[in-house]
Amino acid sequence: MIVVAKIGTSSVTRDGGDVDADAIAKLCGEVASLRRQGHEVVIVTSGAVTAGVAAMRPEGGRPSDPRTLQALSSIGQHRLMRVYDDALGAEGLLAGQVLLAPLDFTMRRQYLHARETLLRLLELGVVPVVNENDAVADDEIRYGDNDHIAALVANLLGAGLLVLLTDTAGLYDADPRLVERASLVEEVTSNDAAFGAVAGGPGSPGGSGGMASKLAAARMAAWSGVRTVIAAARRPGVLDDAVAGAAGVGTVVAPRERRLSARRLWIAFALRPAGRIVVDDGARRALVEREASLLGAGVLEVSGDFGVDDAVEIAGSDGVVFAKGLAKVPASRRGEWAGRRSHELPEDLAAEIVHRDDLVVLVGLHAP
């Protein structure tokens, strides 16, 4: 089984921001344990920016402007990888650095290339250590949290398990920082009302995720057919327990029985929407109940500047997004197709605004 283990900034750095070699040694020891059991493991790690800040010790503390943070990540990344290399080497394993950016997921060819590279590293017996390519990523299109990237990697590889390691034991029914008697939620499904529980913001000053980010990643993984465990990084044997399904390991998010195809997973989760199409109730029923293509006649509103084959969200008249797909017509010509029947369209425009083969119905994706 392929296991993707993501660990957050607060779990791999100390209070001053320096890389926590002991915490990484613990993680790598558990990765080695899984390898001895025959599992393949990919690590997704945060911490480069914080490690870079700690190395530079800039006046005024951690800067806030993206350009400086990106520059500092280039300092912290190799320091972080040096610790991983040493810790995995102590277990007789090789580390392979893989830096990913949104374009590696949004371009189909690059998506497939990233998958082949990661799979080949696993075949070679290497432990891929993945991080977002913070140093050169365009701040407007970067993901900004590695929970999202970890779920995309799990999707990419068809992993059997995603483990999101954090500084809390899992999802609570209230914010444990505010409510003394908050209880751990041990198991939920992707549509469970527990997803609406208090999640709070980022768990640490240097982090970019928080429980809300982990729940979104877990929901994404569930639609990929991947079981997710949200658990405490400091728990002894946490990876072994997560694989074994031990009781109380953390919050387990069960996968959906019916998973999407690889292409639809790519459309649903890897592509950023370039616009939105609002449809009437009749069109919504046709898409959800009959799995039909979206035709122009049912379109009420169009927003964004999308082109042909760009991803678009599809919302009902209530404004709630219920589907996503690839547009077959450009937004620049919306006046020629929005609200029009097929026989009224110019000959050079596709009759299907979004073809059913390029459409994913996401009813049930978002928590109630």
N, C-alpha and C positions, 0 to 999 in steps of 0.2 A: 504494500500500500504506500502511496505517496502521502506524506504528511507535510503540510505547510505550517511552520511555527513563526508567528510574528511577535516581536517583543518591542515594547515601547520605550521612549526616551527615558522616562522616570525609572525604568527597570534596568537600564544598561549604563546609566551615569550616576555619579554621586551628587550630593547636595551642591557642591561647587561646580559641577558640570564635567568634571574629569570622567573618563571612561572607567567603569567599574569592572576591573578584570576578574574579580571573584564571581560576580553575577554572570559574566559571559562564560567563565570556566564551568559554572554550574549548568548553564544551558547546553554547552557543547558536550559535557559529560552525559547529559540525558539524550542528546542527539546520537552520540556514540552507542548508547544503550539500545535505542531504536534500530540503529543500523545492524547491531548484532542480532536483533530479532528478525532481520530480513526486510525492514522497511527502508524506504528512501525518504530523505528529509531535505526540505528547502527552508532556509532561515530568511525571514524578512525582518530587517532591523532598522530601527530609528536611531537617532543620537548623533548624527554627523554635525548638525548645526550647533548643538549644545557643546559638543566636544571642541568645535572650532572656537566658539566663544570663550571656553575655559582656557584654551591655548593662548589666545590673544589678550585676554583680560582687558577689553576696551573700557575706556573711561565712561562712567555713567551706566555700566552694566550691559546687559543684553540689548543690542540695537533693535530697532523695529523696522527699519527700511529694508525691503526685500533684496535690493541689490547687495547690500552689505552682508545680509544673512546668507545669500547664495555664495558670496566670496568666502565667508567663514566656513561654509560646509565643505569646501574643497580642502581646507586645512584639517577639519575634523574627520573627514571620510577615511583618509589613509591611516590616521591614528586609530580609528575604530577598527578598520580591517586588520591592522597589525595585531590587535588584541585577539580578534577572531582567528587569525592565522595561527597564532601561538597556541590558543586554547584548543583548536581542532587538531593542530599538530601534536599536542600532548596526548591526544586520543588516537594517534595514528591515522588521522584523516587530513585530506587536503581541502582548503577553502577556495572557492571560485567567486570572485566579485562580479556581480551583475547589476549594472545601473540601468534602470528603466525610466522612461518618460511616457507621457500620455500618447505620443505618436506611435509608440511601440504597440499600443493596444487599439488605436483608432484606425490605423491603416491595415487592411486585411493582410496584405503581403508581409508587413513587418510583424504583425500579430503571429502569423504562422512561423516566421523566422525566429521570433523570440521563444516560441514553444519548442522548436527543434533544438535550439541552443541549450535550453534548460534540460530537456530530455537527454541530450547527448552528454551533458555534464553528469547527470545522474547515472547514465550507463557507464561512464568512466570511473564511477565511484567517488566523485567529487561532491562536496556539500556546497551548493550554490548559496551565497549570502547576498540577498537582494536589498537594494535601497532605491529610492527615487533619485534620479539624476539632478539633485537640487542645484548644483553649481551652474548648469547651463540651461535649465528648463525655463521657458517663458512663464513668468509668474501668473499670467492670465490663463494659461492652459495647464498648469501643473495640478496634480491631485492634492498635494498639501498634507495628506495624512496617509500613513502606510497601512492602515486598516483596509482602505479601499484597494490599494495595490495588492495586499495579501489575498483578498478575495478574488481579484482578477487573476492572480497567479494560480490560485486553487482551481479556478474555472479553466484557465489556460491548459493546465496539466491534467485535468480530470482527477484531482486529488481525492482521497478518501476521507481526509480529515483536515480541518483548519483549526489551529489552536491560536487564540488571541491572548497573549500573556500581558498582564497589566499589574497595577499595584493594588488592586482589590480582588476579592475572591470571586467576583462575577457580577451579575445583574441583581440588584436589590429591588424590593417593592417600594422603596423610598430612598432618597439620597442618604446614604449612611453617614455622610459628613454633617448632616443636619438633624437626622432622626436617629436617636440612640437605639431604638428597638427595630430598626429596619431588618428585614429578613431576606436571606439569599433565595433567589428564584432558581431552582435547580434544573428545570427543564421547560422549554417553551417550543412552540412550533412557529413557523415563519409568519403566521397570521394571528398569533396569540395576542390577546389584549395586554399581556405583560410587556409587549414592545412599547406600550405607552407609559410605562413606569418612569419615575423620575430618573433621569440619566445624568444630569449635571453637565458642566462644561468640561474642558480639558482637565485631566487629573493632576497635572503638574504645570508649573510655570513654563517649562521648556517644551511641553508636549503640544501636539496639534490635534489629537484625537479626542479622547474622552469616551464615555460609555455610549453616547448617541452614535458616534462614529463606528463603534464596534457592533452595535445593533444593526446599523445599515449594512455593514460588511457581512454580518452573519445572515441577514436576510438575502443578500445577494448570493452567498454561498449556498443557501438552502435551495434557491431556484436553480443552482448549478448541480444539485444532487449531492452536495458536500455537507457532511455533518460538521458542526462548529462547536468548539468548547471555549468559553471565555473563563479564564482562570488566573490565579495569582502566580506571577513569575517566581516568587520566593518559595512556593510550596514544594517540598521535597518530592522528587519523582513525578512532577506534574505532567510531563509528556507521556511517561509510561502509563500513568493513571488515565490520561485522556484517551489514549489508544485502547486501553483495556475497558473503558467505560466504567471506571470505578465510581461508586456512589460518593457524592459530595465533592467531586473534583472541581466543580465550578458550575457555571450555567451552560447547559447543553441545548443547542438549537438544532432541532431535528431537520433533516433534509426533506424536501417535497418528494412524494412518491413519483410524480410525473415531472421529469426534468426536461428542460428545453434542449433542442439540438444545438450543436456547437455554433452554427451560424446564427441562430436566434439568440444564443447567449451573448455572442459578440455584439449583435445589434442592441440588445437590451441593456447591457452593462458596460461594454467597453467604449461605445461611441457617445460623445457629448452631443446633446441636441443643438442644432443650429437654428431652430425655430419651433413654433407651435401652431397646430391646426385645431380649431374648435369646431365640433360637428354637432348636428342635431340628434335628437333621441333616436330617430329611425336609423341613422347611420351608425350610431353607437350599438344598437341591437344587432345590426347586420354584421358588424365587426366582431362583437363578443359572442353572439349566439350562433351565427352561421359561418364564422371565419371567412368572411367575404373581403374583397378588396375595397379600399376607400375610393368612392367616386366623387366627382366634383359637386354633384347635386346636394350632397349632405353637408357641405362645408359652410359654416357660418362666419368664421373669422380666421385670419391668417396673420401671424406675427413672426418677425425674424427675417433674416436675409439668406435663406438657404438656397442651395442650388440642387441640380439633379444628383441623386445618390447621397445627399446629406441626410443625417438623421434628424427626425422631427418627432416631437411629442404630440400625441393626439388626446385632446381633452373633450369631455362632454360639455353640454350647455351650462352645467354647474361649475365649470372651471377645473374640475378634478381630472388629472391625467390618468388615463386607463390603458393606453397603448403607446407603442413607439415603433417607428419604421423608417424606411428609406424613401425619400420623396422621389417621384418620377417626373416632377414638374418643378420649375423654379419659382421662388416667391416673387421674383421681379415681374412675373406675368400673372399674378393672382387675379387680376381683373378679368382675365380671359378664361379662368377655370373655376374659381371659387363660386359656388352656388349654381353652376351651370350643368345641364345634362350632357351626357356623352356626345349626342349628335350635334350639340352646339359648340363643341370644342374645335379649335383650329386643327387642321390635319397634322401639323407637326408636333402637337402635344399628345402625350400618352392619355388614354382613356382612364387609366387607373392612377389616381393621385398618389396612392401608396398601394403597391401590389401585395396581395395576401402572402406571397412567398417571402416578402421583405418586411412583414409586420409581426409584432409580438404583442399579444394582449397581456397586460400586466395587472389585471384584476386580481386582488389578493396580495400583490407585492407590497403595498404600503399598509402599515398598521392602521386599524380603525381608530 
